[in-house]
Amino acid sequence: MDSIQLFRKKFETYKKIMEESGEDKAWETLFEGYPERQRQNMGRFVENTPLAPGFTQAIPFYKQMGMIMEVIDISNNDMDGVIEVQKVCPVMEICKEYGFEKPCKVICEMDVAATKEGFKDQGMKGGIISRIVDGDCVCLFKYERPKL
């Protein structure tokens, strides 16, 4: 299954559960096991290596999902940090097919939460700084953890 089909399936599942049991249940259901999967997927890039080189290595992986990404090293004051710049949102139109105005909660907010939870033993923090869907020119994600 290609990434666009996976995104569609995620929106479809989220919407179905949300309509049947509410948004909290939809989030809980889709989030189940996600931190572990995120650790498995991203671990190969960021385990035992600083975030900027790791995220840079992940660019081809994200490109397969239709994302155009750049990485900025913001490491400072004993913190290992990175800004992930996404220039394209491959799900902005897909979310509307399922009645969502914005894809952020189902895709990006869940990814950030899963990353924080999946790497909490490393003190990982993460957040969304800007969003294309809100009229910003790019989506910006910040991740940081104490230096290894």
Order of alpha helices (4+ residues) and beta strands (2+ residues): alpha-alpha-alpha-alpha-alpha-beta-beta-alpha-alpha-beta-beta
